[in-house]
Amino acid sequence: MVELLVQHGADTNTLDIQCQTPLHVVAANNAVGSVHCLLSIIDDVNVADQSRRTALHHAAYHRHSQVAIYQIFHQVV
């Protein structure tokens, strides 16, 4: 779904009321495929929300280990 939205011009850097990007939301909701899609197209994976948490923080907090590990390896490479 995220890929389809992006193909039709969705802004991957938009912020919601809590200053969260789409990456924050999909990471918090364990949407591995959506995380993979967004990480391949966004410039800055370390954007912090109003609580100063990144998408990686949200994945770790919710114990979504696959999402967290994927984000860590994406940042290293």
Secondary structure, 3 states (H helix, E strand, C coil): CHHHHHHCCCCCCCCCCCCCCHHHHHHHCCCHHHHHHHHCCCCCCCCCCCCCCCHHHHHHHCCCHHHHHHHHHHHHC
